[in-house]
Amino acid sequence: MDAIEVEGKTYEEAVKKASLALNTEEKDLDIEVTEVDTKGILGLLGSKKVRITAKIREKETTPEDYGKQLLQDLGRFAGLTFNIKTTEANEKTERIHFLIQCDDGDVLIGKDGEALEALQHILKLAIAKKYKQNLKILVDINGYREKKRNALTVMAKRLADKVKRTGRRIKTDPLNPYERRIIHTLFKHNKNVTTKSEGEGHTKKVIISPTGHLHHGRR
């Protein structure tokens, strides 16, 4: 119960009753006076009854708390129990992390992480709608993304070595935005190769190309 209708001889008395009934402090209540009975002798005795509707004020939740609760609810809907750790966005991470540990989590990862990407997209839209902000978020299940990061890093370095040897650019398979960002960041300050995305839509290929100096040296 988070709302109640009560009455008292005074406003203060009614509020106190509501606070006790809802087991919360008076400062956390939203109060609406619904009736004031002043039928005393010519009204000189003041109010004989005050009726109010009291409701527990909704507490402000952070995007981290809201997202965590939403994920818990989605997990229960799928018959899964989530243990979720959240980290706030900062200058280093630039995004809110929702790190999920879950038995049978593969069902929410899907082939090549497609289900995980869909889950992350749903959460991002829900947070954006509630907080009117386009916040960056990252959802991971059972360390899948960290394993993927390591595999992409090994693959990208292997392709970069080939680019340096041959002087010819190479395209990756289609990658989602998170995966492309890993490769772009990896070679951001590399003097021998450059990267750019190519394609339309959610998944795009990353082109790893030799720098102008290296390219011309191979010709």
C-alpha positions in Angstrom: 0.0 0.0 0.0 1.5 3.4 -1.0 -1.7 5.6 -0.7 -4.4 6.0 1.9 -7.3 8.2 2.8 -7.6 9.3 6.5 -9.3 11.9 8.6 -8.5 13.8 11.8 -9.7 16.6 13.9 -6.9 18.7 12.5 -4.7 18.6 9.4 -1.7 17.7 11.5 -3.5 14.8 13.1 -4.6 13.4 9.7 -1.1 13.6 8.3 0.3 11.9 11.4 -2.2 9.1 11.0 -1.3 8.7 7.3 2.4 8.6 8.2 1.9 5.8 10.7 -0.4 3.8 8.4 2.1 4.0 5.5 5.1 3.5 7.8 7.0 6.5 6.3 8.0 10.0 7.4 5.7 12.9 6.9 8.2 14.6 4.6 8.0 11.7 2.2 4.2 12.1 1.7 2.3 13.9 -1.0 -0.9 15.3 0.7 -4.2 16.3 -0.9 -6.9 17.8 1.3 -10.2 16.3 0.1 -12.6 17.6 2.7 -12.8 20.1 5.5 -15.9 20.0 7.8 -16.4 23.3 9.7 -19.9 22.6 11.0 -19.1 23.8 14.5 -21.3 26.3 16.2 -21.5 29.0 13.5 -18.1 27.8 12.4 -16.5 29.4 15.5 -15.1 26.2 16.9 -13.0 25.6 13.8 -12.7 22.4 11.8 -14.2 19.3 13.3 -12.9 17.0 10.6 -10.2 17.1 8.0 -10.0 14.4 5.4 -6.9 13.9 3.3 -5.4 11.6 0.7 -1.8 10.7 1.4 0.5 9.1 -1.0 4.2 8.1 -0.7 6.2 10.4 -2.8 8.2 8.6 -5.5 11.9 8.8 -4.8 14.1 10.1 -7.5 16.0 7.1 -9.1 19.3 7.3 -11.0 19.6 5.9 -14.4 21.8 3.2 -12.9 19.1 2.2 -10.4 16.3 2.4 -13.0 18.2 0.3 -15.5 19.1 -2.3 -12.9 15.5 -2.7 -11.9 14.3 -2.9 -15.5 16.9 -5.6 -16.2 15.8 -7.5 -13.1 12.2 -7.4 -14.3 13.1 -8.6 -17.8 15.2 -11.4 -16.3 12.3 -12.6 -14.2 10.0 -12.4 -17.2 12.5 -14.8 -19.0 12.6 -17.1 -16.0 16.2 -16.0 -15.1 17.8 -14.6 -12.0 20.2 -11.7 -12.6 23.0 -10.6 -10.3 23.8 -7.1 -11.6 26.6 -4.8 -10.9 26.4 -1.2 -12.2 29.2 1.4 -12.7 28.5 5.0 -13.3 29.7 6.8 -16.4 33.0 8.7 -15.9 35.7 10.3 -18.1 37.4 6.9 -18.7 34.4 4.7 -19.4 32.1 7.4 -20.9 29.1 5.1 -20.4 27.0 3.3 -17.7 28.0 -0.3 -17.4 25.4 -3.0 -16.4 27.4 -6.2 -15.7 25.1 -9.2 -15.4 26.0 -12.6 -14.0 23.4 -15.3 -14.8 23.0 -19.0 -15.2 21.9 -19.9 -18.7 22.8 -16.4 -19.8 23.7 -17.7 -23.3 20.0 -17.4 -24.2 20.2 -13.6 -23.8 23.5 -13.3 -25.6 22.4 -15.1 -28.8 24.4 -15.8 -31.9 27.3 -13.3 -32.2 25.8 -11.3 -29.4 22.6 -10.3 -31.3 20.2 -10.9 -28.4 22.5 -9.0 -26.1 22.6 -6.1 -28.5 18.8 -6.1 -28.6 18.6 -6.1 -24.8 21.0 -3.2 -24.6 19.0 -1.3 -27.2 15.8 -1.8 -25.3 17.4 -0.6 -22.1 18.9 2.4 -23.8 15.6 3.5 -25.2 13.8 3.0 -21.9 16.4 5.1 -20.0 16.4 7.8 -22.7 12.6 8.1 -22.5 12.5 8.3 -18.7 15.4 10.7 -18.2 15.1 12.6 -21.5 18.8 12.0 -22.1 20.6 10.0 -24.7 23.0 8.3 -22.3 25.6 5.8 -23.4 25.2 2.4 -21.8 26.9 -1.0 -22.0 25.2 -4.3 -21.0 27.3 -7.4 -20.6 26.4 -10.9 -19.6 28.8 -13.3 -18.0 31.8 -11.4 -19.3 30.9 -12.0 -22.9 32.0 -8.6 -24.1 35.4 -8.8 -22.4 36.0 -12.2 -24.2 34.8 -10.6 -27.4 37.1 -7.6 -26.9 40.1 -9.9 -26.5 39.2 -11.9 -29.6 38.7 -8.7 -31.7 41.9 -7.3 -30.5 43.9 -10.4 -31.5 42.1 -10.4 -34.9 42.6 -6.7 -35.5 46.3 -6.9 -34.7 46.7 -9.8 -37.1 45.0 -7.9 -39.9 47.1 -4.8 -39.2 50.3 -6.8 -39.5 49.1 -8.1 -42.8 48.3 -4.5 -43.9 51.8 -3.4 -43.0 53.3 -6.3 -44.9 51.3 -5.9 -48.1 50.6 -2.2 -48.1 47.0 -3.0 -49.0 43.9 -2.3 -47.0 41.7 -5.0 -45.4 38.0 -5.1 -44.5 36.7 -6.9 -41.4 33.4 -8.7 -41.3 30.3 -6.6 -40.3 30.6 -5.4 -36.7 28.3 -3.6 -34.3 29.1 -0.1 -33.0 30.7 -1.5 -29.8 32.9 -3.8 -31.7 34.0 -1.2 -34.2 34.8 1.2 -31.4 37.2 -1.4 -30.0 39.2 -1.5 -33.3 39.1 2.3 -33.8 40.4 2.9 -30.3 43.1 0.2 -30.7 44.6 1.9 -33.7 43.8 5.5 -32.8 47.4 6.5 -32.3 49.0 4.0 -34.6 51.5 5.5 -37.0 51.3 2.6 -39.5 47.6 2.0 -40.1 44.3 4.0 -40.0 40.8 2.7 -39.6 37.3 3.9 -40.8 33.9 2.4 -40.9 32.1 1.5 -44.2 28.5 0.6 -44.8 25.0 1.5 -43.7 22.8 0.5 -40.8 23.7 -0.9 -37.4 26.5 -3.2 -38.5 29.3 -1.9 -40.7 32.7 -3.1 -41.8 36.0 -1.6 -40.5 38.6 -0.8 -43.1 42.2 -1.1 -41.9 44.4 0.8 -44.3 48.2 1.6 -44.4 49.1 5.2 -43.7 50.1 7.3 -46.7 53.8 6.9 -45.9 53.7 3.2 -45.6 51.4 2.8 -48.6 53.6 4.7 -50.9 56.7 2.9 -49.7 55.2 -0.4 -50.8 54.4 0.9 -54.3 
